[in-house]
Amino acid sequence: MGSDVKNMCMNKADRLRELHQSGCFVIPNPWDAGSAKLLAQLGFQALATTSSGFAWSIGRRDNHVTLDEALAYFRAIASAVDVPVSADFEHGFAADPEGVAANVTKALETGIAGLSIEDSSKYDANPLFDFDLAVKRMHAARRAIDASGTHAVLTGRSEGFIAGRPDLDETIRRLKAYADAGADCLFAPGLPSVEAIEKVVHAVAPKPVNVIPFKGATFEQLRSIGVRRISVGGALARSAWTGFFAAAKEIAENGTFTELGRAISTAEMNSQFVTKES
């Protein structure tokens, strides 16, 4: 990693780390450079990638992109904006700790300011890595970050509630172990209620917790129970696809174009992007 890139990553990582120190912030999830630029222009102080949103944008299912494709995506987002970017690095694109460490090193070279490592194995029969292996994988990610000197923020994710193992006690056990292994932030997607989120927040305190809001939740509600970071996963991408499907299906099935009338104008879209003069 060149010294200029390393210094840029350190600066952004320090900014991202500072955001976690107190209060609560929203870190929305762009799926390409254009959506990243628009989110940054709206004033969000940091962004996070979305594995699902990116996969859909290239015609894949979630968790079906290659390591090289993911790295190119991280680089595109990180270079498109001046705000820090945290990468959804799925399960590190490796099962063994050594592979996780090697891939984390590659990810840090893309200019990201942080990344998450999850304990989902992607195997239906045993969807979560065994506890001891999952902890070793988190240790490996931490060592790779420390060796890089980038100060990148490590988020430890426990996937039980979205991987068919919805056990709150086990989720908390894993998150606490990931914190001990060096995770700076903890995340358990799919927590079903305010009560469950609050239990996680208290269990891993003072480490910050990221949540994806459930239907009906508000920023103030989540902030009041101690949540530090709120992401939205693939929801913004799904919102965009919702409009696309509605318009395309109307054309295909009815031969009418009403939904297109709801779209933002070309002039307004163009006004969102500043073109550098040659």
Buried (B, 14 or more C-beta within 10 A) or exposed (E): BEEEBBEBBBBBBBBBBEBBEEEBBBBBBBBBBEBBBBBBEEEBBBBBBBBBBBBBBEEBEBEEBEBEBBBBBBBBBBEBBEBBBBBBBBBBBBBEBEBBBBBBBBBBBBBBBBBBBBBBBBEEEEBBBEEEBBBBBBBBBBBBBEEBEBBBBBBBBBBBBBBEBBEBEBBBBBBBBBBBBBBBBBBBBBBEEBEBBBBBBEBBEEBBBBBBBBEEBEEEEBBEBBBBBBBBBBBBBBEBBEBEEEBEEBEEEEEEEEBEEEEEEEEEEEEEEEEEEE
